[in-house]
């Protein structure tokens, strides 16, 4: 369990540190931050070191330096994707799934979300285009909340950290409360607060850091079938099917 958090639209290192301190228990090993020198984005990560504890610190940059990521979760098939990227002449400095994420995004773009097998909440900043991509895994195992006004978009692994932004309203959402009483939880994209939302499972947001415009994209929907992991389907699936068949016949 780690924490990610950030503000899009204006550099605000003080806010990021306050959001980090409130979620330190989620990632007690290291608190790290990124502040864009152009003043558009600040984001951070509280890390619980699991994979490549020595070299996996975040925020982490892509091989070409254009993209930077903060990430909470685990990509189960990162070794296979890493091997695939190495074959495409992309080098790595660590053996962390975080570095695989940011380099997969560098190479494949948003299509990479369909390649990952795992659970995640992440933010990737495109330094060149001044755009932030917020993504959540297929079924929403990892939380990711955000709020928007005319000036900023702020995001966090926890709702209470968002309230470190003092202009954020704490007005309750009647619709969110109705959903809670009906289901004993609040389904995304709602929360119990009017101005706070969840990124939906299987969704990513593209946020323009200059205009603060948000575009929502669904990269996976159960209605389209359960075979979400296109990496296996396109490049490795036949081998996995054969291995499974051989294993099944051996018993």
N, C-alpha and C positions, 0 to 999 in steps of 0.2 A: 504494500500500500504506500503510495507516494501522494504528493499534492502538486497540482499545477494551478497557475493563476496568472492574470495579466490584465493590462489595460491597453486598448487600441484607440488611437486618435491623438494621444499625447503622452510623452515620456513622463512618468511619475514614479521615481525610484522610492520615495517615501511611502507611497501607498502600497507598492509591491512588498516592501519590507514588513509593513503592518499586516498585510494579508498572509505573508509567509509565517510570521510569528504565531498567528492564530491557528495555523495548521501544522505546527512543527511536529506534533506527535505522529502525523501521518508519514513523515519522512525525517527521522531524527539524525540521519547520518551526515547530511550536508544540505545547507541552504545556498542556492545559487541563483544569479539573476542575469538578465539581458536587458540592456537599455539601448535602444536604437539611437545612433548619433544624430539622426535627422529629426528626432523628436516625435516619431509617430507611434512607437510601440515600446512597452515595457512588459516583460514577463519573467516568470521564475518557476523554480522547481524545488520542492523539499524531497530529498531522495532517501528511500530505504534501499540500501545497496543489496542487490540479489545477483544479477548477472554482471560479470566482469566488474567487481567492486572497485578495483584499482583504476580502471580506465573509462568507466561508464558515466562519469559526471555529466550533468546537464546544467544549462542549455548546451546543445551539441550542434555543430555546424556540418553541413554537407561537404562532400569532397571538393566541390568547386567554390565553397564559401558563400553561395547565394542564399541558402536556406538555413534556418535555425529552428530547432524543435525543443519543446518541453513535453514530457510524456509520462503518463501514469498507466501501468499495466504490464502485460507480458505478451509478446508475440511468439507463439509456440513453434512456428515454422521459420523462425528468423535464420536458422543455419542454412536451410535450403535456399532461401531468397538471397542470403549473403553469397553463397556459392555461385548462384546465377549472376549476380552483379559483378563478382570478380571475373567471371568469364567474359563480361562485357567491358573489362579493363577498368573497373572502378576499384580503387584501393581503400583499405580500412586501417584505422589506427587502433581499434579495439575489437573485442569480441562481444559487444553489447547489442541487444536488440534495438536500442535507441538509435545507434549509428546506422543500422539496417533500415529503419523507418525513414530517416531523413535522406539517405541515399536512394532508397526506392522511390521516394517522392521526387527527388532530383531527376531520376531516369524515366519514371513512368507517369509522373504527375498524379492527379487524384485517382487514377485507375488503380494505384497501389493499394487503396483501402480494400478493394476486392481481392487482393492477393494475400492479405494478412489473415492468419488463423490465430485468434487470440482474443484478448480483452484489453480495451484501451480507452483512454481519453487523452487527446493530444492537441497541441497547437503548433502549427508550422508557419513561420513568417518568411515570406518571399521578399527579401531585402530589395531586389531590383524593381519589382512591380508594386511594392508597398501594399501587399495583400496578406491577410492572415487566414489560415484554414484551420477551423476547429472541427474535430472529428470524434465520434463516439462509436464504440463497437456495435456489432450486429444486434445484440439483444440488451444492450445497456447495462452491462455488468459494472462498468466504471462510470461514476457520476461526472457530469459536466454542466454547470449552470452559467447563465449569462444574463446581463441586463444592458439595455441600450437607451441612450438619450441622444440629443442632437450633437453632443460633443464627443461622446465616448461609447465604446463597448467595453464592458469589464466581464471577466470570466473567472471561474474558480471551481475547484473540486468540491467546495462546501459553500452553502448559502451564506452562513454567518460571516465568512470572510468578505463577501461582497459588501456587507454593511460597513466595512471600513471606509468605503466611499460615502462620505457624509451626506451627499445630495440624494442618495438613493432612498426612495420612499419605502416605508414598511406597511403600507396599506394592504389589507388582505384581499385576496381574489375570491369573490363569491363563487364563481364557477369552479375554481380549484378546491374550495372547501366542500362543495357539493360532490365533486368527484371523490374526495377523500372519504366522505361519509358513505358513499355508495360502494367503493372498492377497497377501503382501508389503506389506500395509497393514492398518490396523485399522478396520473399518467402524463408522460411527456406529450407536448411541450409545456404543459402547465406546471405551476407550483402553487403553494398557498398564498403567494404574494403577487400582486397585480403586475409589478414591473420586473419580475424575475422569471426566467424561463429555463427549461431544460432542453439541451440538444437531444433530439429524438434518437433512439437506437437506429442504426443503419443510415444515419444522416451526417452530412458535413455542411458547415457554413463557410462561405467565402465572404470575408469582410474587407472592404476597401478602407485602408487605414487613413486615407486623405479625406474621403467623402463620408465615411461611416455608413455606407450603404451595405446591406446584408443580402446575400443570395443564399437560399436554402436548396440543397440537393439531396436526393435520396439515392444512395449508392447500392442499397440492398433492401429488398422487401420480400417477406415470406410468400406473398402472393405470386411472386415470380419463380418460386421453387426454392428448395433448401440448399441447392448446390452453389453456395455463395463464393467459395474460394476458387477464383478463376486462375490463380497461379497453378494449382494442381491440375485444373481442367485443361489449361492451354499447354503446359510444358511437362508435367510429371504424372498426370492422372493415369495414363495407361500403365505406367510402371507400378503405381500403387495398387491398381486393380489386380494386376498379375500377382503381385506379392501377397495380396489379401487372399486371392484364390488358391495360391500355393499353400499358404498357411492353413486355410480352411480345410483343404484336402488332406493335409498331413495328420489331422486328428480323426 
